Amino acid sequence: MNKNKCGKMRDKSNPYEIWILETTGGLWEWFVLKKYQIPRNEASNPYARWMCAVRSPNTFGSFDMGDVYARDIINVGAYRIKRINDYLKSNGTIEGSIGDAFGVIRDPIYDDGEVD
């Protein structure tokens, strides 16, 4: 039996994952604070959800927190940040592409990889 490595709630200063989407309207960020299922089960469940802190052009710099369907984040074309600590330290002061600065995973495949 696999254990859910993202099953305990974290603070937004220490998320399991960060997903981003750069749009013409601004940057969307999903800080994943908890996942309710293991990745294998998420992949087959269209209603799999994550507890997220979300910052967008509509939140005026602050975060809204709540459950989000994982498929909504992935299907919109968001990318997962590889270097989370560097991203958090930057505090939004980024020159150039976010992907170039922090690395992104452009193929959002569910995996059972280690989580920080």
C-alpha positions in Angstrom: 0.0 0.0 0.0 1.4 3.4 -1.0 1.4 6.3 1.5 0.2 9.7 0.5 3.4 11.8 0.8 1.4 15.0 0.4 -1.4 14.1 2.9 -0.5 16.5 5.8 -1.5 20.1 5.5 1.4 22.5 5.0 1.8 26.3 5.3 1.9 28.3 2.1 5.5 29.2 2.9 6.4 25.5 2.5 4.1 24.0 -0.2 4.5 20.5 -1.6 4.3 21.9 -5.2 3.9 25.2 -7.0 2.0 25.4 -10.3 2.1 28.5 -12.4 0.4 29.9 -15.5 1.5 33.0 -17.2 -1.4 34.7 -19.0 -1.9 38.0 -20.8 -3.8 39.1 -17.7 -1.1 38.2 -15.3 0.4 35.4 -13.3 -1.6 32.6 -11.7 0.1 30.6 -8.9 -1.3 27.5 -7.1 0.6 26.6 -3.9 -0.3 22.9 -3.2 -0.7 22.5 0.6 -2.3 19.1 0.7 -3.3 16.3 -1.6 -6.1 14.0 -0.7 -5.0 10.9 -2.7 -1.9 9.2 -3.9 -0.8 10.1 -7.5 -1.9 6.8 -9.0 -5.5 7.3 -7.7 -5.5 11.0 -8.7 -4.7 10.1 -12.3 -7.9 8.0 -12.6 -10.2 10.3 -10.6 -11.5 13.3 -12.5 -12.6 14.8 -9.1 -9.3 14.5 -7.4 -8.7 17.7 -5.4 -5.8 19.6 -3.8 -5.9 22.1 -1.0 -4.3 25.2 -2.5 -3.4 28.8 -1.7 -4.1 30.6 -5.0 -2.8 34.0 -6.1 -4.0 35.5 -9.3 -4.6 38.9 -10.9 -8.1 38.7 -9.3 -6.7 38.4 -5.7 -4.7 41.7 -5.9 -1.5 40.1 -4.5 -3.1 38.1 -1.7 -4.0 34.4 -1.6 -7.4 32.6 -1.6 -7.4 29.2 0.0 -9.5 26.2 -0.7 -9.9 22.9 -2.5 -9.2 22.9 -6.3 -9.8 20.1 -8.8 -6.3 18.9 -9.8 -7.5 18.5 -13.4 -8.5 22.2 -13.5 -4.9 23.2 -12.8 -3.4 20.7 -15.2 -5.9 21.2 -18.1 -5.5 25.0 -18.1 -1.9 24.5 -19.1 -0.1 25.3 -15.8 3.4 24.1 -15.2 4.9 22.7 -12.0 8.0 24.6 -10.7 11.0 22.4 -10.1 13.1 24.7 -7.8 10.4 25.7 -5.2 12.8 27.2 -2.7 14.4 29.5 -5.3 10.9 30.5 -6.5 9.8 31.3 -2.9 12.9 33.4 -2.2 12.4 35.5 -5.4 9.1 36.8 -4.0 7.8 37.6 -7.5 10.9 39.6 -8.6 11.7 37.8 -11.8 13.5 39.0 -14.9 12.7 37.1 -18.0 10.8 33.8 -18.2 9.8 32.0 -15.0 10.5 28.7 -16.7 14.1 29.8 -17.4 14.6 31.2 -13.9 13.2 28.3 -11.8 12.7 25.4 -14.2 9.3 24.0 -15.0 8.0 20.6 -15.6 6.2 21.0 -18.9 4.7 17.6 -19.1 2.5 17.4 -16.0 2.5 13.6 -15.5 1.5 12.2 -12.1 4.4 10.4 -10.6 5.3 8.8 -7.3 8.5 10.9 -7.0 9.9 12.2 -3.8 8.5 15.4 -2.3 10.6 17.9 -0.4 
